[in-house]
Amino acid sequence: MIVKDGLAAIKRIPPRVKIVRVNGTDYLFRIQHNISMCWVKEEDAPSVLAIREKGCCGGGMHSVFTEALDHDVRRWHNGGR
């Protein structure tokens, strides 16, 4: 997990703008360079990663959040440069 200053990089798949509330804190997943990512408090990261959403067409619940990798963070911040 990429952690910087007590914040963990979490990515949403598929990329969509999404607001998530965990322990009274709202996190906004914004899309930049086709990656939906947010920096969340390290202690809230397991709760965000555990969030599941219902799929389309009557499908079951799916995990949509994952730990962002180094190249995801780099691309989200500056287009991969």
WOMO-V758372 format. One record per helix or strand of 2 or more residues. SS is the DSSP state (h for helix, s for strand). FROM is the first residue (numbers start at 1). LEN is the number of residues. If there is no record, write none. Layout:
ss=SS from=FROM len=LEN
ss=SS from=FROM len=LEN
This chain:
ss=s from=3 len=2
ss=s from=7 len=6
ss=s from=18 len=5
ss=s from=25 len=8
ss=s from=35 len=7
ss=h from=45 len=5
ss=s from=52 len=3
ss=s from=61 len=3
ss=s from=65 len=3
ss=h from=70 len=9
